[in-house]
Amino acid sequence: MLLNGRTAIVYGAGGPIGSAVARAFTREGATVFLAGRNRARLEAVARGLDRAEVAPVDVLDHAATCAHADAIAAATGRIDVAFNAVANDDVQGTPLLEMAPEDVMRPVTKAVTAHLHLATAVARHMVARRSGVILAMGGGREAIPLLGGAHVAWAALAGITRQLAAELGPRGVRALWQLSPGSPDADAADQEADTVHTLLGRRPTLAEVGDLAAFLASDRAATMTATEVNITGGAVVD
């Protein structure tokens, strides 16, 4: 198993992406801690997993996020993987010129704040062991109108991931960005990208997104950091 004996935290674990990643991590041997704002959703995900614990955590609260990570590290002796699947609460369907500036900036602010909080909370424990992986998830770089601040939020997340990789790499910690246009079997909120053209004629399933995350978190990807990993099926061409 790719993650046997590892400790992983999945933030936003109650959503479709987070729950898929939690399932993949568990299947690969990790003990998974599910974090999010909705306890009921987290508990529903946990019921289908062998090794999972649930804690309501608002990653916009830095002190609470750090306290949660500290408690996990104290209980397990390690934090090996952190995966960010926190939703950005973006407003879509309206041209930028017709949007209120605060609606454009809301997902950008949330994306940067959430990832900075969770990354710094877990990185302190990873650096102490000179080992760890911090993963983020977001949409692609393809040009799609009416996405509001979503594209800006994704670009900001990619930027902070590269900065983390640059500073933490010499201390044994990797940071990567998993690029996906969404999944056809996700909930209705993710169906906006259904019409996006892909070279393969399909988008990744949730299971495929989870499998890739498990690979990136494992030692098989030990030299991968500061990069976007493209699972868009050709919606984004590098």
Backbone torsions as a table, in degrees:
resi	resn	phi	psi	omega
1	MET	NA	141.3	-172.6
2	LEU	-67.7	-31.8	-173.2
3	LEU	-121.7	28.9	-177.2
4	ASN	-58.6	126.2	178.2
5	GLY	81.7	0.6	-178.2
6	ARG	-86.9	156.1	174.1
7	THR	-110.4	124.9	-176.9
8	ALA	-127.6	143.0	172.6
9	ILE	-114.2	129.0	175.0
10	VAL	-112.2	114.9	178.5
11	TYR	-91.7	136.7	-172.4
12	GLY	75.4	32.8	-172.7
13	ALA	-72.8	-12.1	179.9
14	GLY	-81.8	-11.6	-179.6
15	GLY	-87.9	176.3	-176.4
16	PRO	-64.1	-42.5	179.7
17	ILE	-70.2	-49.5	-178.7
18	GLY	-59.3	-41.5	-180.0
19	SER	-68.5	-35.9	177.7
20	ALA	-65.3	-41.0	178.6
21	VAL	-66.7	-41.6	178.3
22	ALA	-60.1	-41.0	178.3
23	ARG	-64.0	-42.4	-180.0
24	ALA	-65.9	-43.1	179.4
25	PHE	-61.3	-44.1	179.8
26	THR	-63.7	-44.3	180.0
27	ARG	-60.1	-31.0	-179.3
28	GLU	-90.5	10.4	169.9
29	GLY	103.6	-1.3	-177.2
30	ALA	-80.7	151.7	165.1
31	THR	-89.0	123.6	-170.1
32	VAL	-112.3	133.9	174.7
33	PHE	-108.1	120.5	-175.9
34	LEU	-95.2	121.8	-178.3
35	ALA	-121.5	142.0	178.7
36	GLY	175.6	178.8	-176.6
37	ARG	-88.4	-19.8	-174.5
38	ASN	-108.9	102.2	-176.5
39	ARG	-60.5	-40.3	-177.5
40	ALA	-60.1	-42.7	178.6
41	ARG	-66.1	-41.1	179.2
42	LEU	-62.9	-43.5	-179.7
43	GLU	-66.1	-33.1	176.9
44	ALA	-65.1	-39.5	176.7
45	VAL	-67.1	-43.9	-176.7
46	ALA	-62.4	-31.0	-178.8
47	ARG	-62.9	-22.1	179.3
48	GLY	-96.2	8.0	-176.1
49	LEU	-118.6	151.9	179.7
50	ASP	-80.5	-40.9	-174.3
51	ARG	-129.5	88.8	-178.4
52	ALA	-149.3	141.6	174.5
53	GLU	-125.6	150.6	-172.5
54	VAL	-116.3	139.7	173.2
55	ALA	-150.7	125.5	173.4
56	PRO	-66.8	122.7	-179.3
57	VAL	-140.3	129.0	172.9
58	ASP	-99.8	107.5	-175.1
59	VAL	-69.1	-8.7	173.9
60	LEU	-78.3	-9.3	175.6
61	ASP	-100.8	102.2	-173.9
62	HIS	-63.2	-43.6	-178.4
63	ALA	-62.3	-42.7	-179.5
64	ALA	-67.1	-37.8	179.5
65	THR	-66.2	-42.2	178.2
66	CYS	-66.0	-41.4	-179.7
67	ALA	-63.1	-39.5	178.0
68	HIS	-62.9	-47.1	179.1
69	ALA	-64.4	-40.5	179.0
70	ASP	-61.4	-40.6	-179.2
71	ALA	-65.7	-40.0	178.6
72	ILE	-65.8	-45.0	179.5
73	ALA	-62.5	-38.3	179.3
74	ALA	-67.0	-37.0	-176.5
75	ALA	-78.8	-34.4	-174.1
76	THR	-108.5	-17.6	-178.4
77	GLY	83.9	3.0	-176.3
78	ARG	-168.0	153.7	164.1
79	ILE	-131.1	115.4	-175.0
80	ASP	-97.6	-34.5	-173.2
81	VAL	-140.9	139.5	169.7
82	ALA	-130.5	130.2	179.5
83	PHE	-120.7	127.4	-178.5
84	ASN	-100.8	107.2	175.1
85	ALA	-118.9	28.1	-176.9
86	VAL	-72.0	130.5	179.1
87	ALA	-69.5	148.8	-175.0
88	ASN	-96.1	-2.5	177.1
89	ASP	55.7	44.2	-178.8
90	ASP	-83.6	155.3	177.5
91	VAL	-102.8	119.8	-177.4
92	GLN	-119.3	162.3	175.8
93	GLY	99.6	-1.1	-179.6
94	THR	-124.8	135.3	176.6
95	PRO	-58.3	146.4	-179.6
96	LEU	-55.2	-38.2	-177.0
97	LEU	-66.1	-17.3	-178.9
98	GLU	-105.1	1.8	-177.2
99	MET	-93.9	148.1	171.1
100	ALA	-68.9	137.2	-178.4
101	PRO	-53.2	-36.1	-178.9
102	GLU	-67.1	-28.9	177.5
103	ASP	-72.7	-32.6	176.5
104	VAL	-70.0	-41.8	-172.8
105	MET	-83.6	-17.8	-176.4
106	ARG	-56.3	-49.7	179.9
107	PRO	-68.1	-29.4	178.7
108	VAL	-66.5	-48.6	179.3
109	THR	-61.2	-44.1	-178.8
110	LYS	-66.1	-42.6	-178.0
111	ALA	-61.0	-48.0	-177.9
112	VAL	-68.1	-45.1	-178.2
113	THR	-63.1	-47.6	-178.0
114	ALA	-61.6	-45.9	-176.3
115	HIS	-71.2	-37.3	176.6
116	LEU	-61.6	-44.4	-178.9
117	HIS	-63.3	-51.3	-175.9
118	LEU	-70.2	-37.3	-178.8
119	ALA	-65.6	-44.5	-179.8
120	THR	-70.7	-30.3	179.0
121	ALA	-64.9	-43.3	-177.4
122	VAL	-86.3	-29.2	-173.6
123	ALA	-63.4	-33.0	179.7
124	ARG	-60.0	-37.2	179.2
125	HIS	-77.9	-34.6	177.7
126	MET	-67.3	-43.8	-179.9
127	VAL	-60.5	-37.4	-179.3
128	ALA	-60.9	-30.0	179.9
129	ARG	-102.8	-1.1	-178.1
130	ARG	54.5	43.2	-179.7
131	SER	-163.1	137.4	175.7
132	GLY	160.2	162.1	-179.4
133	VAL	-136.9	130.8	176.6
134	ILE	-116.7	119.0	-175.8
135	LEU	-116.3	143.6	174.3
136	ALA	-125.2	158.4	-177.7
137	MET	-132.2	137.1	176.9
138	GLY	-165.4	-176.6	-177.7
139	GLY	-78.9	177.9	-175.3
140	GLY	-86.2	-179.9	-179.9
141	ARG	-98.5	6.4	179.1
142	GLU	-65.8	150.0	-177.5
143	ALA	-82.9	110.4	179.4
144	ILE	-129.1	124.9	179.7
145	PRO	-73.0	163.7	171.3
146	LEU	66.7	26.4	176.7
147	LEU	-95.5	5.1	177.7
148	GLY	60.8	-132.1	-179.6
149	GLY	-88.8	7.4	-174.9
150	ALA	-60.9	-47.3	-179.0
151	HIS	-61.3	-40.9	179.8
152	VAL	-64.2	-40.6	178.6
153	ALA	-63.1	-43.2	179.7
154	TRP	-63.9	-41.1	178.4
155	ALA	-64.0	-39.1	178.6
156	ALA	-65.2	-40.2	178.1
157	LEU	-63.4	-41.6	177.6
158	ALA	-62.1	-39.2	-179.6
159	GLY	-66.1	-44.7	-179.2
160	ILE	-69.4	-29.9	175.9
161	THR	-64.2	-43.9	178.4
162	ARG	-63.8	-39.7	179.4
163	GLN	-64.3	-42.9	176.8
164	LEU	-61.1	-43.2	-179.8
165	ALA	-61.9	-40.3	-178.8
166	ALA	-65.1	-38.8	-176.4
167	GLU	-85.6	-31.2	-175.5
168	LEU	-95.7	-19.7	-178.9
169	GLY	-53.5	-48.3	178.9
170	PRO	-63.7	-11.7	-179.3
171	ARG	-107.9	15.4	170.7
172	GLY	90.7	7.1	-175.1
173	VAL	-112.5	132.8	179.2
174	ARG	-100.5	150.9	175.9
175	ALA	-138.3	128.4	-177.5
176	LEU	-137.2	164.2	-177.5
177	TRP	-126.8	118.8	-178.2
178	GLN	-94.9	116.3	-172.0
179	LEU	-97.8	121.4	-179.7
180	SER	-146.6	144.7	176.7
181	PRO	-88.0	13.8	-176.6
182	GLY	102.7	174.5	-176.8
183	SER	-125.2	139.8	-178.6
184	PRO	-65.8	-20.9	-179.8
185	ASP	-102.0	14.2	175.4
186	ALA	-79.0	176.9	-177.4
187	ASP	-75.0	179.0	-171.4
188	ALA	-59.2	-29.2	-178.6
189	ALA	-64.8	-21.0	-178.2
190	ASP	-98.7	8.0	-174.7
191	GLN	-85.2	-6.1	-179.9
192	GLU	-57.2	-32.6	-175.1
193	ALA	-86.1	8.5	-176.9
194	ASP	-58.9	-30.4	-176.1
195	THR	-91.4	0.8	179.6
196	VAL	-65.1	130.7	178.4
197	HIS	-71.5	133.7	172.7
198	THR	-127.9	147.8	-178.3
199	LEU	-66.0	-28.3	179.8
200	LEU	-89.7	-4.6	179.0
201	GLY	76.5	13.3	177.8
202	ARG	-159.2	165.0	174.8
203	ARG	-106.6	166.5	-178.2
204	PRO	-70.6	147.0	171.9
205	THR	-77.0	164.4	176.4
206	LEU	-60.4	-38.1	178.9
207	ALA	-62.6	-38.8	179.4
208	GLU	-68.1	-37.4	175.7
209	VAL	-61.6	-44.7	178.9
210	GLY	-64.7	-41.7	179.5
211	ASP	-62.0	-40.9	179.0
212	LEU	-65.3	-41.4	178.6
213	ALA	-60.0	-41.2	178.6
214	ALA	-63.2	-41.1	178.0
215	PHE	-63.0	-47.1	-178.2
216	LEU	-63.2	-31.6	179.7
217	ALA	-78.4	-11.1	-173.2
218	SER	-93.8	171.1	178.4
219	ASP	-68.2	-15.4	177.8
220	ARG	-68.6	-17.3	176.5
221	ALA	-111.0	31.0	-169.6
222	ALA	-61.1	-22.9	-179.3
223	THR	-104.6	11.8	179.7
224	MET	-98.1	122.2	176.0
225	THR	-160.3	164.1	177.3
226	ALA	54.5	37.5	-176.4
227	THR	-143.1	157.6	171.1
228	GLU	-91.4	134.1	177.0
229	VAL	-107.6	115.9	-168.2
230	ASN	-90.9	113.6	177.2
231	ILE	-122.6	34.6	-173.3
232	THR	-86.9	-1.6	-178.4
233	GLY	70.6	15.3	-179.8
234	GLY	99.6	6.2	173.1
235	ALA	-66.1	-34.2	173.4
236	VAL	-113.2	127.4	-179.8
237	VAL	-114.3	117.5	-178.5
238	ASP	-83.9	NA	NA
